[in-house]
């Protein structure tokens, strides 16, 4: 009878936690009418198109002066497939929010499974701490992007490597790559640190785990249409992008491709940073006591996971601060796992007198940091959702006019590459200059990219330039560039972003204003 009552209580407890993991994203997605990320419009619309026109039809001429036109969209194919069930809604905006709720729930559930499998203390706390650890993380959870799932699976990958569940190692590596091919390298990084930590602590090499990772990644790559073309796009977006950025070529990269500012670190990630530093000090004490008498050299229970999570958190912190801020998803996640491991495996093994102090201090500190992080993240996220988030109706009027009055395949010169997702969402009748990532435009044709670049920045009007730096005699007439080089039939712009170009197009008789509202305008190229 007592066993039954225990199981019943445990079942109710687990049901509560799982319900909480679903309720949190459900609330945040449907409390706001706006959308955290405009790329969500591209993902849902392309999933809808593939469902309607054929799941293997990955050709993509809509970014006409971009490498994506040459290689298609197989790069994101796995994510499109899992988005397809949500395209049956008449309102695709509702489909985005429902999909986002489901994906965020799955991410939290996967994180919970990871800490439960490692038998972490306070396993229920860590997934909630993760989502509220920083306003940037909470905001990221409100984006319908493949990394929501692939990042969570990456944390679980370290767990199944540690537990040597090899079928799960291969399966998780497969899904990370299949859903988010840009992250194909992540399983290798995780395995690399796990592998060498295991050698260091146990003098054993886990080659079979590496074979499972390799097999899963290869399967995730190959099991998609046009997998060679997908690899070419990954090469462009990772290798070419890195080389271009490191060379200081000033492309119009998004903020997430830039290093995290130190002021942002202390403003938004201070709770995570404090936890990371404190846990690193506890880890140092743990190893000091372990090796001071040099008697006990065997790996303690949970030590492989403890040290691996610390090293991975450290590496992704460095990437966040010195390469690309998008790595903070991994830094924060591995830091939370590291904190759970310190609480479960490190503090109990520290000398008795200090152990009691650290245990109480850590629990009090974690709860205090957790409460502060929840309050701050909710507040900052509310500001971001109201000030920075995207209205789904944005560009609808201009897109509807283009759809009604243009010819099939007419090229629209969209002055900002970031506008593409919303334009494509509302109007697939026309093609656009580029979108999704400026590196695809630059690699496709550097000269055309620079001509676009200076107009996009609103730095030129009558003349533009096909090089990073041009002499006066190398400038070219903007009208001729749009008409002859880009074959553009229309120009779309936001008036607030491009006031100079808007004024110029209105003054030049070779352009005719066809549509204007409070925020945007469409000009015809005569």
Secondary structure, DSSP 4 states (H G I P E B T S, - for coil): -HHHHHHHHHHHHHHHHHHHHHHHHHHHHHH-SSBS-THHHHHHHHHHHHHHH-TT----TTBTTSHHHHH-SGGGHHHHHHHGGGGGSSSHHHHHHHHHHHHHHHHHHHHHHHHHHTT-TTHHHHHHHHHHS-HHHHHHHTS--THHHHHHHHHHHHHHHHTT-HHHHHHHHHHHHHH-GGGTTHHHHHHHHHHHHHHHHHS---HHHHHHHHHHHHHHHHSSTTHHHHHHHHIIIIIIHHHHHHTT------GGGSPPPHHHHHHHSHHHHHHHHHHHHHHHHHHHHHHSS----SPPTTHHHHHHHHHHHHHHHHHHHHT-GGGHHHHHHHHHHHHHHIIIIIGGGS-HHHHHHHHHHHHHHHHHHHHHHHHHHHHHHHHHHHHTSB-TTTTHHHHHHHHHHSPTT-EEEESSGGGHHHHHHH--SSEES--S-HHHHHHH-HHHHHHHHHHHTT--SSEE-SSSS--GGG-EEHHHIIIIIS-EEEEEEETTT-HHHHHHHHH-TTEEEEEE-SSEEEEEE-
